[in-house]
Amino acid sequence: MIKFRLYLNKDAEAEWLNQMAAEGWAMKRFFAGFFAFERCEKGEYVYQVDFGDRLFSVSSDYRELLQDTGIEIVQTWGYWVILRKKASEGKFELYTDVASSIGHYKKIRRMFKVVTIMEMLIMFFELYMGVAFEAVLGYAAALLLAVILVGLVNVLVRVNDIIADLEEKMTGIAKKYRGRNISAFLAVGLLLNSCSLMLMDVLPHPAKYTIQILAIVLMLVGIVRTGLGKCRTRL
């Protein structure tokens, strides 16, 4: 069985893989969002997703350590490592103390910060191309990258909150301010606007204008909801 999923949240991905295993489907391969599953006993495996130090590979020491503890490397993709263990062998935890968990999530945060900065630079370049050369595709590409940027920012907010929770647990000092995800309305509005620009020569004018108006409304709703969310968080 093949299923398509795109995850920026490794914890949500692990939760989904464990849900599939509980239903009798064990993941065996992954490529560009496509997960391949094979039949297994219900609840036979427990999955975890780790963040490695190498791109598309792991060190021999890391591999040997996992083998000694009965953990199988199912797939590496980028810096992500998908792991599994027989449920009958007991609880499967990668980071059992707070300090190592904080270090783990800080590594993830550094990676997403770099990717976010790169996305921003590329987005501004595409926007410049659209303005300088009046290229519609430049505007459309910039809007698509903005959608991705919204997702990346939301991941950073979530990871920051996880780190804050762990630090609070370790130090006992509560954090006064927590982040707020950017509303999905904004992302959908940006995506619709991008599609209308890419299809402007194909769509009839009434349809194009309707989509653009809807996109603007969704973006405004997204901005307002995000702003109100931040105000509530401060309160």
Beta strands, then each sheet from edge to edge (+ up, - down):
strand 1: 2-4
strand 2: 25-31
strand 3: 34-39
strand 4: 45-51
strand 5: 72-77
strand 6: 80-86
sheet 1: 1+ 3- 2+
sheet 2: 4+ 6- 5+
end
